Structures are given as C-alpha cells and as structure tokens.
Amino acid sequence: MAEAHSAVAFSFAITHDGFDINYDHEVLNLVWNSGVRSWKKRVARARNGVRNGVYPAHIQSLWLISAIALGLHFAGYQAPFNLTNRVLVHLPSNTINWQVTACFVAALIVWLSICFTMRYTLKLLLMYKGWMYESRAPGSRVSVPTMLWVAVVRVLSSWNKPGLYSFQGSLPRLPLPSVEDTMRRYLRSVRPLLDDANYTRMEGLAKEFQQTIGKKLQWYLRLKSWWSTNYVSDWWEEYVYLRGRGPLCVNSNFYGTDAIFMNLTNKQAARAANVISLLLNFRRLIEHQELQPIMVQGMIPLCSWQYERTFNTARVPGLETDRIIHYRDSNHIVVLHKGCYYKMLIYYKGRILRPCELQVQIEDILKAKATPLEGEEHLAALTAWNRTKWADARNTYFSRGVNHVSLRTIESAAFVLSLDDEPFEFDLARPELLDNFGKKLLHGNGYNRWFDKCFTVCVANNGRVGFNAEHTWSDAAIASHMWENLIVDDLATDGYDESGNTKGTPEFQPPLPTRLSWDLKPCLTQIEEATIDVTKLINEVNLRILVHQEYGKGFMKKCRLSPDAYIQMALQLAYYRDAGRFSLTYEASMTRLFREGRTETVRPCTIESAAWVKAMQNSNTTNDERVKLLQDACDRHQLGYQDAMCGNGIDRHLFCLYVVSKYLEVDSPFLNEVLSEPWRLSTSQTPHGQTPKMDLKKHPNCISAGGGFGPVADDGYGVSYIIAGENLIFFHISAKTTCQQTNVHRFSENIVQALGDIRSMFEQHMKDHPPKPKASSTKPLTNGSST
C-alpha cells in the first residue's frame, strides 16, 4: 500500500472541515512536462506530414504563388484558367477581403497541382530501372535514355532537402513478375543442383504448375499487388517471422560488433552513457524526420519505412502468432545487470539527460549491492524459449499484478541495456577472443539478453559494446545504419576526458534507477525449463569470426569484378571443397527501391559459378580459361542481384504464391517442394558507408567488424561478411556442432584458401596479359570505376 500511495499524484476528499486536496507537485510537474512533450511531437508529426505530402515542392513556395496571384488579380490580369474569378463567384461578396481570399484559394489550387505533378513525375521516373543494368566497365558509354533520366531525377530529388519519409509517396510499388518468368529463372537456378533425371522431373512439375493452378494463384496475387502497398512485406513479416514458433535466440536474432581496432575508453559506465546518448540522438533524428534518407548514387531514394520501429518496439509472443508492438514514445530504458532489472529515466526536467548525467545513473547501478529475486536472474531465458510456451507462460503469470507492470516497462522501453561482468576482447594473435566476442553478442549466456526487444545494447566491463537485435521489425541494413552512425559519432564527438569518463558536469542530480518488482515463484518451473532449453541451444552453435587482411576490395576492383560477386564465388568454391557438392545458396538483397520493400533472395549457385568451381578443381584447365569462367560467373551473379533489386527475383514471388495456395486450400506439389528446399549456405553482406559522416581515409579504424547470425539449416552454414576497406574483410561463420558434416574452422580455412587461389589466378593472368598503355594519353590507367 505504501508504494500505491506514493504513486498517487493527486487526491481529493470531503471531510467535516470541508474539502481536503492533496497533490505531489513534482509528480504533477512530470505529468505536465510529459504532456507538453507529447503535444510537441504531435505538432512536429503534423508539420512533417504536410512537408512530406507536397515533396519535392517547398511549402514556402505557396506564399510565392499567393503573392503572384494577388499581384495578377489587382493588376488587372487573369490568373491561369481564370481561377480567381471562378472562385470569387462562389464567395458571399466581391469585397477586397473576399477577393484576397479568392486569390489565396486560386493560389492553393495552382500550388497543389504543381506539387502533385512534380510528385507523380518523380514517381514515374523512379519506376525506370534501366540505370541498374547499365555497364560500369571502363570506357563503356551510358545510354541516352538513362542520361536524360539521370538529369531529370537529379533535379527533382535535389530540388528540396528531403526528410526521412519525404520520398515515401514517390516510391513505386514492387512489381509482380509473371509466372512464366519466375519459372524460367527458377529452373535455371536449380540446374547445377540436380542431375538430369531430377531436373527433368522438376521441369515437369514447373510446367504443370504454370499451366494449371499457377494462373489462378497469380490472379489473386495480382489483385493483392494492386490493392496493397507491397504484395510481399506484410506476408513476409507474418509468416516468416511472427508465426515462427522456434526460439528467437540464434534462429532469428542477429548481432553487431564494436569498432574493434579502436578503444575510446575502458570505463564501462562512461561508454554506456555515451552510447545511450548517441542512440537517443539517432531516435530524435528519426522522430523529427531529420535523418537523411539513403540515396543510391546520391539521387535514387531507398524506402525509409523500417526506421519507424527502430526504438520503443517489442515482439510479444502469442499462442499461434506473435505481435509487434510499437510505442509512440518512451522516456526510459531498462538496464540489466547481474540478473537485476532497472528502470532508468532518460528524460527529466524537460530534456534528455546528458552523457555525464547518464553516467551517474549507470554508476549507481554498477555500485548497487542488489541481488536478483528468486527466478529473476534467468527470467530472460523465457524470451529465448519456444514462442508458444513463452506465450502460455506470459498469459498465465504476466497478465496482471507486478509481473504485468514490470514486463510492460521492459516492452515499452526505448531499448534494453545489458551491463556485462566480462570483457569483449580482440587480439589478432588470439582469434578465439573475437569468436567469443561474437558468441556473447549472438546469444550471451541465454538469459542476459532480452531477445523480444527491438535491440539490446551490450556493454562489457572493458568498455567494448555490441548489440543483439530482433529481426521482425527491420532488416539488418537499418540496424547497421544506426550502429554505424553511433560508432562514427562516438569518435567525432570526443566525448571522453583523459581519465576515460564522459565530459561535462551534471546540472542536477539525475533520478536514480529503480528496481523492477517481480513475483516469479509461481513460474519458476517454466523459467528453469527455458534456461535448460536455451543452454542446450547455445551449446549446439559454434561461431568463427575470420579477419582477412591479405587483401580486400582494392584488389578485387583491379580485377574489374564486383567485390560482392567476387566473395560469393569464393564462398561457392570454399563450400564445394568443404562439402564435396553444390548446395542451394541464399544471399540477401534489398528491394528498398520500392515502397515498403524489404529483401529478396539472390541465388549465387548458378550454371556459370558451378562451371568455374569445377574448372578450379580440374588441373587440366588453363589459367585463362579459369579467369574467363570466373568473369562469366560474376557477370551472371550481378545480373541476378540486379534482377532481385528491381523486383524480378524468384523466391518472394514463389513464397507469395504458396501463401495464396494455403488460403485457397489447394495443394501444389511444385510449391511444396520448392518451399521445403534447405538453404545449406545462407549468406549476407553487411552494408557500411550508409552515413556520409564515415571517412575511412581520415579514420581507418572507425569501422565495425560487422555482425552475424545463426545457421539457417541444421546441416549448413550461416555466413555474414563485411568488406571493411581496401585490404580488410570480416567473415562471421556459424554452424551447428551437432552436425558432423559442418565445421566453422574448416570452412574458414577453405574461404582463406579460395580467396588466395583466386588472387594467385588473377596475378598470373595480369602477368601474362599486362595492360597496354594508351598512346594518346599520359594519364595512368584506373580501374576503380569498374564496380
């Protein structure tokens, strides 16, 4: 009752002496400030909504057109289409005031017409994808249509400084490929994986599907593509993520690492405080829409829809399907330390707390002598449990009382911060340290990460940081952008003094963090069972982080090959040597050139890549033949990547056709077989350079080692890589220890050998075929533009 009484800010009672009014001035002040902050955000959202609605036009241009309309009318000239007089006849009178009103209405009509003309012109232009297929080889010429398109798009996209969501209304919808095209691409992609008999059988299944049920399914899917903003994204989120019943830990969540070549401070509290502050600044940029949208080639916008749920978001378990809950605002984070949960306010006295004030709060938690309540230390293991079991436990034990209040506090937090009691270490001479770094971020001990939260920031006791992110709310590129921005700003702001603490002096004593209350005795059995299951899960996963410093994209560009295609071919060669066969390979590509686009699958195992791999294993093949086959394989891979980015992929179309077939309760042997094929090699490139603030020439060590994920198949590998510079590549390789056919250390050695063999092949080719200098020019030959 004491806690309930202190929580009441206002009370009113009638006594014999009259009215008795009691109130807590400080609490009411907090309520008032919270309301003011909320209304400020509403006004800002409304203002940004208007700005985005008329983009690429300027809102200020309305006043210019209004002035022109007034000038024309009172100078005796007619406005276009005689709009002023046509409006005036519908007004009560012909006085000066009403004439001015008519001029403003006419100006508004003209202005809106111009705005929407510009907007839909930009939308039509962004439908053109011919620029994607233009050759980037040295000496090649860009086609005239693309040159004209570039000129117009550059003018419209740079006409006005865009906000984060300014281009959303101008982005085209994801196109729906024809069944015939998807069947043709699919059959070509599986040719190197099937023998003649099985390929003939698959051809028959595909032909039967195309001529029968495929037409009906495509018709329904076409209706969805017309009606919805994106015919893939909502189903992809629901059926791939939210309806998955397996644990999020390892199977779905991914991680990101620190910039391992620099160490700004070894003070855990100071680094945590600055990281919190920088993340909140990034949140403010998103909320105010001041974050610049990512532009390909500086003029082609990518969809920014996924940024909306970066903060204040949680995945809530359900018995059959989960839900994503996003809170409009949150003025606190939740800190997890030594098995205890704390609510930590980040907004106080009308502003966000500064790093030096946040450090005071963090140090208070680190110095606390608190011990976990019974069951509290292993509580987060429930979020790493089977989703149906977690949902049942949540409904039974967390739907009311203190458990419900504390759980809602975690789910409504901006994010979760975990203060670990162990270091995150890195030493090139001891690669196992970096492997352990990655494991601590991928799964931790199974109960020191809140896997349902949008992301958990992990801060080691030596000041190193990383994160573990839930995958439903966005793809890795969004979290990567957030993390890249944090690392760059952490260096640029110079926020640490000589002793490693945050700079500045607190203006006031910040509010102390408060412990969350739990009553976990009724669910100790479920917590113990979840802990056992997650411990088994993380013991079955092995991770290897390979630091490849022999060469990077600099040499790849000299070979006039796409760095991504180059690495994918190296992975094909490494996997063939590791497994002795080819396998269905997944590479994630993005479809954010379209509204609400997420990802598409590129299939790197192609007829051309298989031919090159076999040539590398055949000692009778000449070096020139191998080079030519690799170039052909890279060209084919690039074409597949371009098709995927332009909405002409294979797998998302087949996935949606499969979903429609389930709704209609029709069975398709072709779709059943296609959707059950295992991805034994699942790969993804971590993007970097998404913020213009990153200057690797000035700060070469200011780059994250990337991140990774668990294996998709029990008998396969998960490989994430980041091309970190001209001479540096990181590979994050995961596999199950329970599978005798996979071994992360063996596969990493095969990758190193494959990259070395390709380099030797091209060095020999360059020696045999030295470039001939141009007689008409004294400028050196450059190959940097080839990618």
N, C-alpha and C positions, 0 to 999 in steps of 0.2 A: 504493500500500500504506500510505502514511503516513496518508491520510485514513481508510482502513478501520480501521487500528489505533486511531486516536483516537476512532473511533465505538464501540469496544467498551467497555462499562462494567464488565464482569466477565470474568475469565479464570481457568482452573483447569488446573494441570499437575502431573504426578508426576515428581519428579526423584530423583537418588540421595540427596539430603539429606532427602527427604520430600515433603510437599505444598507447592506454590507457588501461592498465591492472590493475584491482583492485581485491584483494583477502583478505579473512579473515584468517590469519594464524592459529588462534585457531580452527576454524571450519574445515579447511583442515587437521589439525593435528588430529582432532576427526575422520574424514573420513579415514585418513591413518591408525590410530590405529584400527578402526573397520575392515578395510580390512585385516590387519595383523592377527587380532584375528580370522577372518573368515577362512583364509588360514591355520592357526594353527589347527583349528578344522577339516578342511578337511584332513590334513595330519594325524591327530590323528585317524579320522574315517577310513582312508585307512589302517593305521597300525593295528588298531583293527580288521578290516575286514580280513586281512591276518591271524592274530593270531587266530581269531575265525574259519576261514576256515580250518585250519590244526589241531585244537584242537581235541584230547588231546595231540598231539605231541608238542614238543617245536620247535619254529622257529630256535633256536640256534643249534638244532641237525643237521640242514642242513650242517653247517660248519664241524661238526664231520664226517658226512658221506662223505663230499667232501674230507676231509683230508685222510680218509681211501681209497677212490677211487684213489687219487693221489699216495698214498703210494703203493697200489697194482699194479698200472699200471707201475710206474717207478722202482718197484722192480721185474718186470717181471712176475707178477701173473695176472690172468684174473679176471675181475670183474664178478659178477653173470650174467649169461646168455651172457657173453662176450659183455656186453653193451657198454663198452668204444670203443672197436674196431668196433662195428656195427655203432656207431655214427660217428666214425672217417672217415669211408669210404664215408660219405655224406658231409664231410667238404672239403674246397678247397685244402688243402695240409696236409702233415704229419709232419710239423714243431713242435717244442716244444710248441709254443703258442697254436697251434690248438690241440695238444694232451692234454694240460691243459684244453682247452675249452671242449674237448670231455669228460674228466674226470668230469668236473662240470655238464655237461648235463646228464651224466650217473648217477651221484650222485643225481641230482634233480629228475630223474625218479624213482630211488630207494626210495628216501625220500618221494615223493608224494605217492608212492604205500604203504609205511608203514603208512603214515598219514591217508590215506583213509581206509586202512584195520582196523586201530585202531578205526577210527570214526564210521565205519559201524558195527564193532563188538560191540561197545558201544551201538549203536542204536538197534541192535538185542537184546542185553541184557536188555535194558530198555523196550522192549516190554513185557518182562516177568512180570506178576503181581501176581504170586503165593505168593510172600512175604507178600502181603497185607492181605491174608487170613490165614496166619499162626497164630496159637493160641498164645496169650500172657499171658495165665494163668500161675501162678507159678507152676513149675515142668514140664510143657509141653516142648517137645523137637522140635527143628526146623528140618524140613525135610532135607535130604541130598542134593537134588537139590537146595534148597534155600541157604543152607550153601555154596555150590560151587559158586552159582550165586553171593552171597554177596562178597566172596573173590575176584572174578574177577572184579566186578563192583567197589569195593573199590580201587583196584589197578589202574584201568583206570581213575576213577574220581578224584583220588588224585595224578595222575602222573604229573600233571602240574597245577599250580594255575590258576583257570578259571577266565575269565572276566564275565561281566554281561550277555553277549549273547553267551558265548562260547559253551554252550550246545544246542543252538537252532537247529543246524544242526543234532544233535544226538537224539533229541526227536522224538518218534514215532508219527504217525498220530492217531487221535481219531478214534477208531474202530466203525464200523457201526453194531449195533445189528440186529439180524434177526427180521422180523415182528412177527414170532411165539413167540420168547422170550419176546418181548415187550408186546404183547397181554396177555401172561400169567402173567407177572409181574403187568400189569395194572389191570387186573381183580382181582388179589389177593389184590391189594391196595385199591380197592373200595368196597370190600366185607363188611367191618364193617360200611360203609356209606349207604348201600342200603338194603331195605327189600328184601325178596325172589322174589317177582314179578318183581321189578325193576332190580334186579341182573340178573334174567333170561333174561329179555329184553336186558340188556347190553351185556350179553353173546352172544345173537343172533346177535346184531349189530357188535360186535367184530369178530365173526366168518364169517359173511357176508363180512366185510371189508377185512379180511385176505385172503379169497378165491377169491375175485374179484379185486377191484381197488387197494388193498394194494400191490399186486405183481407188478403192473405197476409203482406205485409211488416209491416202493423200488428200482426198476431197475434204474430209473432216479437218485435217491439219491445215489445209489452205484456208478454211473458214476461221480457224484459230489465228492464223498469221494475219488475216485481215482485221480481226476484232481486237486482238491483244497487242500490246506494245512490242513484245518479243515472244515468239512462239515457243522458245526453249526455256528461258530463265526461270519462270515460276515452277514448271515441272521439274527442272533440274534441281532446284533448291528443295522441293518437297520430296521427290522420290530418291534422289541420290544422297541427300544429307538428312533431312528431317525424319524420314521413315526408316533410316538405317537403325538397326537395333543393337549393333555392336558397340563396344566401348569407344569413346572419342579419343582416349589416350592411345597414341601410336597409330591407330587406324584412320583417324581423320585429322586431328590437330597437327599443326606444323610449328616449327621454331625458327628463330633468327638469332644470330650471334652478334657479339660486340665487334668493334674495330680492333682486331687482336694485335695489330702492330703498334698501337699506341695505348698508353695508360695515363689518363688525365689525373687520377687521384686514387689512392688506396684506402680512402676513408669511405666506408660503406654508407654512412648517413649522408655525407656530402654528395656522393654520386647519386644516391636515391633521390635526394631533394632536387638536384638539378634535372634529373630525368623526369620527375613528376612535373616540374615547372615547364619544361620544354614540351612535354606531351600535352599539357593543358593549353599552351600557346597554339599548338597544332589543332587542338579541338576548337579553340576560338576562331582560327582561320577557317575551319570548316563551317562552324555555325554562322559566322558573318559572311561566308562565301567569298572570303578574300584570298583563299588558296587558288593559285592559278591552275586552270585545267591543263592536263598534259597534252601537248601538241606534237604530233608527228611531223617531222621536217619543219617545225616551227609554225605550222599553219593548219594542220588537219587535226581536229579535236578528238580526244577519246572520251567515252562516256564516263561521267563522274558519279553516276547513281550510287555506286557501292560505298562511297565515302560517308554517306549519311549515317550508317550504322557502325562507324568505327569505334565510337565511345558509347557508354551508357547502354550497353546491349548485353543480353544473356540468352542462352539457349535453354529452354525449360523442357524437361523430359515429359513425355506422355506415354500412355499405355500402348498406343499404336503408332502415333506420330508426335514428334516434338514440335515446339513453337519457338519462334524468335520473338523476343520482347525487346523493344527499343524505347527507352525513356527520353523524353524531350530534353530533360535537364537533370543534372546531378551535381550536388555541391560537396560530395565526399568520395573518398576511395576507401577500399578495405585493405588492410595490411595483415599479412600472415607471417608470424614469427614464432618459432619454437612451438608450433602447434596451437597457438593462441590467435584469435581473430580480433582485430581492432577496427573501429570506425574512425576515420581520420578526416576532419573537415578541411577542405581546400579553399573555401570561400568564407571570408569573415570580415565584418565591418565594411561591407560594401565593395570588396575587391578580392581578387585571387591572392592567396598568400605567396610571398616571395621565397626564393630558394633558401635564404638564411632562416626564415621563419619555419619553413617546412623541415629544415634540418633539425630544429629544436624538437619538433614533434617526433621525427624518426628516432632521434637520440633518446627521447623519453621511452619509446617502445623497446629499444635495444637495451636500455638500462633496467627495464622492468624485471622484477623477480617473479613474475606471474608463472604459474604452472597450468597446463591445459586441464580443463574439466574432463570428467570421465567421458571418453569417446571423442573428445574434441580434436585431439591430435590427428586421428585418422579419418576425420569427417569428410575431407575432400575426396577420399577414395570412392565415395558414392558417385561422384561426377565422372569417375573413370570406370564405372560398372556398366553392365548391360543396361540399356536405356529403359527397357520395360521394368526391370527390377528396381531401378532407381526411381522411376515414376511411381511405382507402387509404394515404395518407402516414403517418398515425398508426400503422396496423398494421405498416407496413414499417420505420419509422425511430424510433418512440417506444414500442415494446413491451418494450424491455429496456435495460439499461445506464443511464448518467447521464441520457439523454433521458427515459427512463421515470420515473426518480426525480424529476426536476425538473418534468415535466408533472404528476405526481401531487401534487407540492407546490402547484402552482397550483390544480388542481381541488379539492383538499381545504382550501384556504384559506377563511377566513370570507368574504372578498371580495377584490377586486383594487383597488389604489390606483394611479392614474396621476398622477405629478407632471409637469405640462406645463411647457415652457420658454417659453410665450407667455401673454399675458393674456386673460382673458374680460372684454370691455368692454361698457359700456352708456352711451348718451347719446341722449336723446330727439331732439336736433337732428341726430344721425347714425344713422338707423335701420339702416344696413348693419352697424354694430357688433354689434347684437343678433342680426341674421341670422347673422353669423359665429360668435357665441356658440353659437347653436343648432346650426350645422353641425359645430362642434368636438365637441359632445356626441353628435350623431346618428351621426357616423362618424369624427371625427378625421381623421387622415391615412391611415386604413385599417389601421394596424399599431401604434397606441399605445392601443388598447382590446382587452381580451381578451373577445371577443364571446360566447364559450361560458359565461362565468362568470355567476352569478346577477345580479350587477351590478358595474360598475366605477365607482368614485368618481374623478372627475376634478378635480384641484386646480390652478388656474392660478398663475402666478408672482406675480400681484397679490392672491392670497387668495380669489378667487372660486371657487365649486365648482359641480358638477353631477354627473349620473350617466348612465350608459348601462346599460340593463337588458335581459337576455334575457327573452323573453315566455312561454316554456313553463311555467315554474314558477308563475306567477301572472298576474293581470290588473293593469292599471295602477293600480287603486284601492289595492292592497296596497303597492306601491312608493311611491305618492303619500302614503299614511298614514305610512310610515316617514320619508319626506323632510320632510313637514310637521312631524312630531314633532321631527326634527333641527333644523329652522330655528327653531322656537319655543324649544326648549331651549337652542340656541346663544345666543339673545338673553337668555333668562331666567337662565341660569347665570352670566352676566357673567364669562366665563372668560378675559378678556384684560386685561393690565395697560396702563399708559399708553403703553408702547412698542410694544404690539401683540403681545407674546409671551404665552404661556399663564401663568396664575398658579400659584404654588406652587414648591416646591423639591424636586427629586428626592431620595428617601430613599436611593437607591443608584444605582450606575451600571447602567443597563439593558443587557441583552445587545445587542451590536451586530448589525445586519442582516448576513446572509451572502449572497453572490452564488450564484445558481443556476448549475450547470455544464451545458454543452451540448456535444454533438458533432454539429454540423449540416452538416458538409462533404458527407456523402452525399445530403442533401436540399436542397442549395442551388438546384437547378433547380426543385423544387416551390415553394420559398419565393419565388423570383423570379417564377414564373408566377402565383402567388397575389397577389403585390404588383401585378403588371400588371393583373390582373383587378379587384382591389378599387379601384385607382386609376381605372380606366375607369368602374366602378360609381358612385363618389362624384362623379366629374365629370359624370355624367349626371343628377344630382339637384340641384334648387335649392330653397332654403328661404327663406321670408319670415315674420318674426315681427311681427305687427301689434299695436301698442299703441293701443287705442281708449279714449280718455279723455273723449270728448264726453258720454257718459252710460253707465250700467250698469244693474244690476238695480233700482235705485231708481225710475227712470222706468218700467221695464217693469212693476213692481208697481202703479204708478199707473194703468197701462193695464188692470189686472186680468187680466194674462196671465202664464202660466208663463214665466219667463226662458228656460228651455231651449227651449220651443216657439217663443218669440219669435225667438231666434237661429237656430233651424232654418229658420224661414220666411224670415228674411233671407238665409240661405245658399241657399235654393231660388231666391229672386229674383236673387241675385248670379250663381248658376250659369246660370240661364236667359239672363240678359243676356250672360254670358261665352260660352256655347256655342250659344245660339240654340235650345236644345231642353231638354226634361226628361230626366233620367237616373236610373237606379236608384241610390238613396242609402242608405248604411249609417250607422246610428247605434248605437253600442254601449250596451246596457242591461245591468243586472246581474240575475242570478237567485239572489242570495245569501240570499234569504228562505227558500231550500230548502237542504237538506244537500248539500254539495259543489257548490253552484251556481257557475257562472262567468258567462257572458254570454249574451245573446240580442240579436237584431237588431231594431231599430225601423226602419221604412221611412217616412221623413219625406215622401217624394214621394207625395202622396195625391191623390184626386179634388178634395178641398177646397183643398189647397195650390196645385194647378195652376189652379184657377178663380181664386184670389186673385192669383196671379202674372200671369195673363192680364189680369185687371182692372187691375193696376198698369201694364200696358203699353198699356192702352186708354184713350185720353184722354177718351172719351165716358162712362166710368164715374164716378159721383159719389163724393165722399169718404166719405159714409155707407155706400154700398154696399161700398166697399173695406174699411172698418172691420169691417163685418158679416162679409164673406167671410174676413178675417183671423181674427176671433174663432172662426168655424166651423172654420177650418183648424187653429188652435191647440187647440181642443177635440178635434178628431179625432186630432191628434198626441198629446195627453195620453192619450186612450183607448188608442192603440196602445202607448204607453210603459207604461201600467198593465197591459195585457194581457201584454206581454213580461215584466214583473217578476213577474207572477202565474203564469208558466208557460204562457201561452196565445199564445206567439209563433208565427211562421211558419217561420223558417229553420232553427232547430235540429231541429225535427221532420222537415222535409224532408231535412236532412242525414243524420239517423239512418236514415230510410227508404232513402236512397241507399246507405248503408253496408251495410244488410241485403241490398239487391238485389245488391250486389257479392259478398257472402258466398254468396248463393244462386245466383250466376251467371245472373241474369235481367236482361234489358235493358228499360229503361223510357224511351221517347222523352221523356216528360214530365219525369222527374227529370234526364235527361241535359241537357235544355235549361235547366231551372231552375238547376241547379248550375253551368252554364257561363256564366251571365249576368254581365257585368263590373260591378263596383261603381265607377263612374267618380267618384263623390263619396263618400268614406269619411270619416266624422266621429266625433268622440268628445269628450265633455266631461270635463275633468279635475276630479275632486271635490276640495273642500277643506272645512275645518271638521270633519275626521274626529276631531280630538282636542279635548276641551273646554278644553285649555290655550290654544288660539288665541283671542285677544281683539283683533280688528281695530280696535275703538274705542280701546283703550289703545295698541296698537302697529299703526297703519295700514300701515306699511311692511313688516311682518313677514309677507309672503306671497310665495310663489314665483311666478314668471311662468308656471308650468305646464310643459308639455312637449309633445313631438310625436312624429311617426313619418313614415315614408316613404309615398309614394303606393301604393295597392293595385293600381291599373291603370296601365299604361304611358301611357294617354291620359286620365288622370284626376287628381284632386286628393286629397291627404290633409289633413284639417283637424281640428286639435285646438284646443279653446278652454277657457279657464278664466274664470269670472265672478268676478273677484277682489275686487269690492266694489260699493258703491252707484254708483260712477262709473268703473269700470275693467274692461275686458275684454281678454284677450290671445288672439290667434289665431295658431296655428302652421300655416302653409300650405306644403305640399310638392308638387312636381310634377317630371316628367322634362323635362330640357332637350332631349331628342331628339324630343319631340312638338311639332309646330308649332301644335297647337290649344290647348295649355295654356301659361299664363304666370302665375307666382305674383304678380308685381307688378300685373298687370292684374286678377287675381282679387281681390287685397286691396283695390284701388280700388273694385271692384264691391261688395265687402262694406261698405266705408265708405259708399258711395252708397246701398246698400239700407237700412242702418241709419238713415241720415239721412232717407231718404224715408218710412220708417215713423214716425219721430219727428215729422216735419212733418205727416203724415197724422193722427196722434193729437192733436197740438197743435191742429190745425184743428178736429178733432172735439170736443175739450174746450171750445174757444172757442164752437163752435156749440151745444153742449149742456152748459152749465155745471151742475155738481151742485147740486141743490136742498137747502138745509139743512133738517134736521128741526126742526119747530116745537116738538116735545115735549122736545127735548134741547139743551143748550148745549155738549155735547161736540163737538169737531171731528170731521169725517168722516175715518176712516182706512181705507186700502186695503192696509195692509201684510200682512193675513192672507190676501189673495186667492191667494197662491201657497203 
